[in-house]
Amino acid sequence: MRARPPYRIGLALMAAAIVAGCASPPSLGTPPASSSSSTAPTPSEAPPSEAPSPEAPSSTEPLPTITLTKKPPKEPTDPQPSNGWLAGMVTRGGKGPCYGMIADDGQRYALYSTAGVELAKGDRINAHLETTMLRIYCGPGTLMAMTEVERIK
């Protein structure tokens, strides 16, 4: 019968690692044996460039939980895009029905309009926007229906 030395060696190493991991850690009161213990700086002699790490403040506030309701909410709980007149710059023009716009507040919109208005990229416009139930892709941004548009000169 052939002996399996690699298997036995591996088993012995694994057992040694388990025993070493289960050994008790050295107590905090006894310093580790070191030949250079007299040259090691004490905590009060630490270099001034090393700042102590700040501890995270412990919070006594309870963690938020999900509250279950018996009925769904009557109003939308997710933030909805604003309706009304909005000024911005056209980022994707053409004769429609899809346009792109970045509003003056930095919000990006994908606009849909069947009016056939021709807008050029870079035009400044004032557009009346409404939410839409259409699920079409008009490019990146929040999809809105553009009901009216005025060019800003």
N, C-alpha and C positions, 0 to 999 in steps of 0.2 A: 504494500500500500504506500502511496506517495504522500509524503508529509507536506503540509501547507504552511511554510514559515511566514510568507507575507500576510496571510490571514491572521495568524497568531500574533504577529508583531503589531498589526493594526488594532487588534482587539486589546492588546496590552496598552498601547498608547491611548486608546479611547478610555479605558478604565483609569489610567493615570490622570487624564484630563478631568474626568468626573470627580475623582477624589480630590484633586487640587482645587477644583471649583467649589467643592463643598467645605473646604477648610475654613475655619473661622478667621475673619479679618483681624489684623493686629489691633489691640486696644488703643484708644486715643491717648491714654496716659503714658504709654511707654514709647519713647522715641525709637525710630528704626536704627539698627546698628549700621554705622557709617564711619569710615575712617576720616572723612573730612567734615565731621560735625562741628568742629570749632571754626571752620572757615565759612560755613553757610550763614547767610544773613538772617537775622530774626525778622519777624513781621514788622517790628517797629523800625528796623533798619532798611526796609525795602526802598528801592529807588523812587524818587518823587514822580518819575514819568509814568509809573504804573498806578492808575487810579483804581480804587476798588469798584467792582462791578455792582451796579445798583440792583437791588432785589425788586422783583415785581411786587407791587402792592397787593395785598390779599384783600379780595372783595368779599363783603358779607352779603351782597345782594344775590337773590336767587336767580338762577338761570331762566331765560324766557322759555315758556312752554306754549304748545299749540292749544288754543281754546276751541273746543267744539261747540258749534251752534246748532240749534234745532232746525233753523231755516236759513237759506242762503241770503246774503246781504241784498238790500234793495238797490243800493248804489254800487257802481264799480269800485273795487278796492285797488286795482292797479292804476298807475298814473296814465291818464289819457292825454294825447296831444291836444294842444289848444286849438280851438276853432276861431275863426275871425280873420281879420286882415293881418298880414305878415309881410314885412319887407325883407328882401334878400337879393342874392345874385344867382342868375341862371348858370348851372354847371353843365347841363345837357339840354340843348335846344332842339329845334326842328319844328315840324308842323303838327306834332302830336301823334298819338294821344298821350305819350309819356314824356315827362320833363324831369329835370333834376334841379334842385335849388338848395343853397345854403343860406339860412336866415341870418340876420344880423347878430343874433345871439349865439351863432355857431352850430345850431341844430341843422342836420341834413334831412331833406325831404325828397321823396319820390312823388311827383305830382301826376295825376291822371285827369285829363280833360278831353271831352269830345267836341269842344268848340272849334278846334282846328286853328287855334291862334299860332302864328309863327313867332317863335322866340329864338334869339341867337345866344350862343354861349357868351357869358360876360355881361349880358343885359342886367340892369337893375330894375326889379319889378316890385310891385305891391300886389300881393295875391290874396284873394279871399279863399280860405281853406275850410273844408269840412271833412269830418271822418267819413270813411266809406266802408261798406260791407264787401266790396269787391276784393277778391283774393287773386290779384294779378301781380306780376313782377314788373315794376317800372324802374328797377335799378336800386342802388343802395339808399337807405334812408327810410324814414317813416312814411308809409303810404298814406296820402291824403288826396281828396278830390279837390281840384281847383275849379271853382265855379265862376270867378271873375278875375281878371288880371288888368293891371294898369302899369305902363312903363314909367319909370322915374327918370326924369331928364336932368 
